[in-house]
Amino acid sequence: MSLVDKIVKRMVITSFFGDGWGDQETFVKLLQLRQSYKEGVSHHIYRDRNNSEFQLTEEKSSSKHVRFYTGSFISPLYREHGLIPPECKTCRFHVILPREWEEESRRRICLHYAATGDHTFWRRYRFLAYPLAKEYNVGSVIVENPFYGTRKPKNQVRSGIRHVSDLFTMGSALVLEGGFLLNWLQDEGYTQLGISGISLGGHNASLTSAVWNKPIATVPCLSWSTAAHTFSEGIISNGCMWSVLQDQLSPSRLEEIRDVIRVTDTEIQAMLEERYGVVTQKQTDNAPASHVSKLLNMQYLSTLTNSLGVRNGSPDRITTLYMRLLIDEFSNLKNYPIVACPEAAIVVVAKSDLYVTRPEDDDMIDDISEIWPGCEIRVVNGGHISSYLTHNHTFRKAINDAFDKLDLWVESNTPKN
């Protein structure tokens, strides 16, 4: 267990979800959008740069190793769906390219998403993009997260997004923005594309790769198959405003969401029994045996709430359960297409991570190698924070290695004349 993660756990000062769950209509629209990905309705149509206010400007660079560009465009989630606040609508990005490409036909370029709390471009430029160009001749596109940096709403303090729905809005925006940028790079003649990110950025990179659904080097770092544990039981959960969330979690909200969350009866029973200590078999009269949407109905809610109870001042565990189910619905990689080339995916995890936990005894958390068969998992020593600070060389090598794997996959899947 990481000592650094333990120390930071005591220092968590950012509050999340101070205004509660968010607008129910937003949840429904985002879930419909996510479902469209699963059904194969991709966002490849978002290629029209004329209607996106697309801009790209080359900036002066004092480095002899890289060329530097800044760019921006209107997020498809705002332009096409109206699901992002006006302050977040402009996606800004930086492009860092090697001064000279070793092979024009082998120009590699990787998108980088931000970790939790990374509000600037500097860290990803200094520790990822610049060394990748210098050491591996790999270009980079650094994307500014919605709700971060210049895209942060006025009433938001630091990284403390105000609603649970904002977390899903951020992910959906990045999926569409990343797809837009990947399409642009492809149109510009780049044939070897990659995507990566650390922590929150790693998971959003996984989702973008899955939805874009073309062969791509995929390197999520310090993330896993779902973010459900991160906000319900990991260190970040200490910053969640559970009292506000509990007050807002009414029976009507559970009824409204019942038709969109899908967890099998076996899975929900395993979670309630093994993780929450509730023996569901004793309550079969009140709990219909189908999806969790029916399990969490009006008849069963009071029985379940009494069974879970409130212990030692902790949030009502029905609130934690609801949070976990909701985040799992949006973030679980099983709910998205399989990445087009899992053989070119390298997942880097920390051995003693207290932020993104991977409990082996939890049947609700899938091994990512089962979702992406053929991917490689690399384990680094340390916790979440220490790995984030000291393993950038490992992340860079994984990105370059994933491009090599993509090369091999393309070669083996290209018909020979």
C-alpha positions in Angstrom: 0.0 0.0 0.0 1.5 3.4 -1.0 2.7 5.6 1.8 2.4 8.7 -0.5 -1.2 7.8 -1.3 -2.0 7.5 2.4 -0.5 10.9 3.2 -2.3 12.6 0.3 -5.5 10.9 1.5 -5.3 13.0 4.6 -4.8 16.1 2.6 -7.7 15.9 0.1 -9.2 19.4 0.2 -11.1 19.5 -3.2 -14.8 19.0 -2.8 -16.7 17.2 -5.6 -20.4 17.4 -6.4 -21.3 20.3 -4.1 -24.5 20.9 -6.1 -25.5 17.3 -6.1 -26.3 14.9 -8.9 -27.2 17.3 -11.7 -30.1 17.6 -14.1 -31.9 14.3 -14.8 -32.5 15.2 -18.4 -28.7 15.6 -18.9 -28.2 12.0 -17.6 -30.8 10.7 -20.0 -29.3 12.5 -23.0 -25.8 11.4 -22.2 -26.9 7.8 -21.7 -28.7 7.9 -25.1 -25.5 9.2 -26.6 -23.4 6.5 -25.0 -25.9 3.9 -26.2 -25.5 5.1 -29.8 -21.8 4.3 -29.5 -22.6 0.7 -28.5 -25.0 0.4 -31.4 -22.3 1.5 -33.9 -23.6 5.1 -34.4 -20.1 6.7 -34.2 -19.2 10.4 -34.3 -17.2 10.1 -37.6 -19.5 12.8 -39.0 -17.7 15.4 -36.8 -15.1 16.2 -39.5 -16.5 19.6 -40.7 -13.9 22.1 -39.6 -15.7 25.0 -41.4 -18.6 24.8 -38.9 -16.4 24.3 -35.9 -14.5 27.5 -35.9 -11.4 25.5 -36.3 -8.1 27.4 -35.8 -4.5 26.3 -35.9 -1.5 28.7 -35.5 2.2 27.9 -35.5 4.0 29.6 -32.6 7.6 30.5 -32.2 9.6 27.8 -30.5 13.1 28.2 -29.1 13.6 24.5 -29.1 15.8 22.9 -31.8 13.9 19.6 -31.4 10.2 20.6 -31.8 7.7 22.7 -33.7 4.8 24.1 -31.7 1.2 25.0 -32.7 -1.9 26.1 -30.8 -5.4 25.4 -31.9 -9.0 25.4 -31.0 -12.5 24.4 -32.1 -16.1 24.3 -30.8 -16.8 21.0 -29.0 -19.2 18.7 -30.9 -21.0 18.1 -27.6 -21.9 21.8 -27.5 -22.4 22.4 -31.2 -24.4 19.2 -32.0 -26.0 18.4 -28.6 -25.9 21.5 -26.4 -24.8 19.4 -23.5 -21.9 21.4 -22.2 -21.8 24.8 -20.4 -20.9 27.7 -22.6 -17.6 28.3 -20.6 -16.5 24.8 -21.7 -17.5 24.9 -25.4 -14.1 25.8 -26.9 -11.7 22.9 -27.0 -8.1 24.2 -26.9 -5.1 22.1 -27.9 -1.4 22.2 -28.4 0.5 20.3 -31.2 4.1 19.4 -30.7 5.9 17.9 -33.7 9.5 16.8 -34.2 11.5 19.3 -36.3 12.3 16.5 -38.7 10.5 13.2 -39.2 12.8 10.2 -39.5 10.4 8.7 -42.0 7.7 10.7 -43.7 5.6 7.5 -44.2 5.9 6.7 -40.5 4.8 9.9 -38.7 3.5 9.0 -35.3 1.4 11.3 -33.3 -0.4 10.8 -29.9 -3.3 12.6 -28.2 -2.7 13.2 -24.4 -5.7 13.7 -22.0 -5.3 15.4 -18.6 -5.2 13.7 -15.3 -7.4 14.9 -12.4 -6.2 18.4 -11.4 -4.1 19.0 -14.5 -5.4 22.4 -15.6 -2.5 23.4 -17.9 -0.5 22.1 -20.9 2.8 22.5 -19.2 3.2 19.2 -17.4 2.2 17.0 -20.3 4.5 19.1 -22.6 7.5 18.9 -20.2 7.2 15.2 -19.2 5.5 13.6 -22.2 5.2 15.5 -25.4 8.7 17.1 -25.6 10.6 13.9 -24.6 8.5 11.8 -27.0 9.5 14.1 -29.9 13.2 14.2 -28.8 13.6 10.5 -27.8 11.2 8.6 -30.0 10.4 11.0 -32.9 6.7 10.9 -31.9 4.4 14.0 -32.2 1.8 14.9 -29.6 -1.6 16.7 -29.3 -2.3 18.0 -25.8 -6.0 18.5 -25.1 -7.4 20.8 -22.5 -10.2 19.1 -20.5 -13.7 20.6 -20.2 -14.2 22.0 -16.7 -10.4 22.6 -16.4 -8.1 25.5 -17.2 -9.7 28.1 -19.4 -12.7 25.8 -19.8 -13.6 25.9 -16.1 -17.0 27.3 -15.1 -16.9 30.4 -13.0 -18.6 28.9 -10.0 -16.2 25.9 -9.9 -13.3 25.9 -7.4 -10.1 24.1 -8.6 -11.0 20.6 -9.9 -14.2 20.4 -7.8 -16.8 19.8 -10.5 -20.2 20.8 -9.1 -22.4 17.9 -10.3 -22.0 14.2 -10.8 -23.4 14.8 -14.3 -20.5 17.1 -15.0 -18.1 14.1 -14.7 -20.0 12.3 -17.5 -20.3 15.5 -19.6 -16.6 15.9 -19.4 -16.0 12.3 -20.6 -18.6 12.6 -23.4 -17.1 15.9 -24.6 -13.6 14.4 -24.7 -14.8 11.3 -26.6 -16.2 13.6 -29.3 -13.4 16.1 -29.3 -10.8 13.4 -29.4 -12.6 11.8 -32.3 -12.7 15.1 -34.1 -8.9 15.6 -33.6 -8.2 12.0 -34.7 -10.2 12.6 -37.9 -8.4 15.8 -38.5 -5.0 14.1 -38.1 -6.0 11.4 -40.4 -7.1 13.9 -43.0 -3.7 15.6 -42.6 -2.0 12.4 -43.7 -1.0 10.9 -40.3 -1.5 7.2 -40.5 -0.1 6.1 -37.2 -2.2 7.6 -34.5 -2.2 7.0 -30.7 -4.0 8.1 -27.6 -3.0 8.2 -24.0 -3.7 9.8 -20.6 -3.0 9.4 -16.9 -5.6 8.6 -14.3 -8.8 10.4 -15.3 -7.1 11.0 -18.7 -6.3 7.4 -19.1 -9.8 6.3 -18.7 -11.1 9.0 -21.1 -8.4 7.8 -23.6 -9.8 4.3 -23.3 -13.3 5.5 -24.0 -12.2 7.6 -27.0 -10.3 4.8 -28.5 -13.2 2.4 -28.1 -15.7 4.9 -29.7 -13.5 6.0 -32.5 -13.1 2.3 -33.3 -10.2 2.4 -35.8 -6.8 0.8 -35.3 -4.9 3.0 -32.9 -2.1 2.8 -30.3 -4.0 3.0 -26.9 -2.1 3.6 -23.7 -4.2 4.3 -20.6 -2.0 4.9 -17.5 -3.1 4.5 -13.9 -6.7 3.7 -14.9 -8.7 0.5 -15.2 -11.9 -1.0 -16.7 -14.3 1.2 -14.7 -14.2 4.4 -12.6 -17.0 3.2 -10.2 -14.6 2.4 -7.3 -12.7 5.7 -7.7 -15.6 7.9 -6.6 -17.5 5.4 -4.4 -14.6 3.9 -2.4 -11.2 5.2 -3.5 -9.4 8.2 -2.0 -11.3 10.7 -4.1 -14.5 9.6 -2.5 -13.3 11.4 0.6 -13.9 14.6 -1.3 -17.4 13.8 -2.4 -20.2 15.9 -0.8 -22.1 12.8 0.4 -24.5 14.8 2.6 -25.8 16.8 -0.4 -26.0 13.7 -2.6 -27.8 11.7 0.1 -30.4 14.6 0.6 -31.1 14.7 -3.1 -31.3 10.9 -3.6 -35.1 10.6 -3.5 -37.2 7.5 -4.5 -38.4 9.5 -7.6 -34.8 9.7 -8.8 -34.3 6.0 -8.6 -37.6 5.5 -10.5 -36.5 8.0 -13.2 -33.2 6.2 -13.8 -34.6 2.6 -13.6 -34.9 2.1 -17.3 -31.3 3.0 -18.2 -29.1 1.2 -15.8 -28.5 -2.5 -16.6 -26.9 -4.9 -14.1 -27.8 -8.5 -13.9 -29.5 -10.0 -10.9 -26.5 -12.2 -10.2 -24.1 -9.2 -10.2 -26.3 -7.0 -8.0 -26.7 -9.9 -5.5 -23.0 -10.5 -5.4 -22.3 -6.8 -4.7 -25.0 -6.4 -2.0 -23.9 -9.6 -0.2 -20.1 -9.4 -0.5 -19.5 -5.7 -0.5 -22.4 -4.4 1.6 -23.4 -7.3 3.8 -27.0 -7.6 2.6 -28.4 -11.1 2.1 -30.8 -10.5 -0.8 -32.3 -14.0 -0.7 -34.2 -13.1 2.4 -36.0 -10.3 0.6 -37.1 -12.0 -2.6 -40.7 -11.1 -2.0 -39.8 -7.4 -2.3 -37.0 -7.7 -4.9 -38.0 -8.7 -8.4 -35.4 -10.9 -10.0 -34.4 -8.8 -13.1 -32.3 -5.7 -13.7 -31.1 -3.4 -10.9 -33.6 -0.9 -12.2 -36.4 -3.1 -10.9 -34.4 -4.1 -7.8 -34.2 -0.4 -6.7 -37.9 0.2 -6.9 -40.3 1.8 -4.5 -41.3 -1.4 -2.7 -37.7 -2.6 -2.2 -36.1 0.8 -1.4 -37.2 1.0 2.3 -36.2 -2.6 3.0 -32.8 -2.1 1.3 -32.2 1.2 3.0 -32.9 -0.3 6.4 -30.6 -3.2 5.7 -27.7 -1.0 4.6 -28.2 1.6 7.3 -25.8 4.4 8.3 -22.7 3.4 10.2 -20.2 5.6 12.1 -21.4 8.8 10.3 -20.6 7.4 6.9 -22.9 8.3 4.0 -26.0 6.2 3.7 -24.7 3.2 1.8 -27.7 3.3 -0.6 -26.2 6.6 -1.8 -22.8 5.0 -2.3 -24.4 2.1 -4.1 -26.3 4.4 -6.4 -23.1 6.4 -7.1 -21.3 3.2 -8.0 -23.9 1.9 -10.3 -24.4 5.2 -12.0 -20.6 5.7 -12.6 -20.2 2.1 -13.7 -22.9 2.6 -16.3 -21.1 5.5 -17.9 -17.5 4.4 -17.4 -17.4 0.6 -17.6 -15.5 -0.4 -20.8 -17.9 -3.3 -21.2 -20.6 -0.8 -22.2 -18.6 0.5 -25.2 -17.3 -1.2 -28.3 -14.0 -3.1 -28.0 -11.1 -1.1 -29.2 -10.4 -1.9 -32.8 -6.8 -3.1 -32.1 -6.4 -4.4 -28.5 -3.1 -5.9 -29.6 -1.8 -2.3 -29.7 -3.1 -1.4 -26.3 -0.7 -1.2 -23.3 -2.3 -0.6 -19.9 0.0 0.7 -17.2 -1.2 0.3 -13.6 0.4 1.0 -10.2 0.9 -1.9 -7.9 -0.3 -0.1 -4.7 -2.9 2.3 -6.1 -5.3 3.7 -3.6 -7.1 6.0 -6.0 -7.9 3.5 -8.8 -8.4 0.3 -6.8 -8.6 -3.1 -8.4 -9.8 -5.4 -5.6 -9.4 -9.0 -6.8 -12.4 -10.2 -4.7 -14.9 -7.8 -6.4 -16.9 -9.5 -9.1 -18.2 -6.2 -10.3 -14.8 -5.0 -11.5 -13.6 -6.8 -14.7 -10.1 -7.4 -15.6 -9.4 -5.1 -18.6 -7.6 -8.0 -20.4 -11.0 -9.8 -20.5 -12.6 -6.8 -22.1 -9.7 -6.1 -24.5 -8.4 -9.6 -25.3 -4.8 -9.3 -26.5 -3.9 -6.1 -24.7 -0.7 -5.9 -22.5 -0.8 -4.9 -18.8 2.3 -3.4 -17.3 2.6 -3.0 -13.5 4.9 -0.3 -12.0 5.9 -0.3 -8.3 4.4 2.5 -6.3 1.0 4.1 -5.6 -1.1 6.5 -7.7 0.6 9.7 -6.9 4.2 8.4 -6.8 3.8 6.7 -10.1 2.2 9.8 -11.6 5.3 11.8 -10.5 8.1 9.3 -11.2 7.1 7.0 -14.0 6.8 9.3 -16.9 9.6 7.5 -18.7 7.6 4.3 -18.3 4.5 6.0 -19.8 6.6 7.3 -22.8 8.1 3.9 -23.5 4.7 2.3 -23.4 3.4 4.8 -25.9 6.3 4.1 -28.3 6.0 0.3 -27.8 2.2 0.5 -28.5 3.1 2.2 -31.8 5.5 -0.7 -32.6 2.7 -3.1 -31.8 0.4 -1.2 -34.1 3.0 -1.5 -36.9 3.1 -5.2 -36.4 -0.7 -5.5 -36.4 -1.1 -3.4 -39.6 1.6 -5.4 -41.3 0.0 -8.8 -40.4 -3.5 -7.6 -41.4 -2.5 -6.0 -44.7 -3.3 -8.2 -47.7 -0.2 -9.2 -49.6 -0.2 -8.8 -53.3 
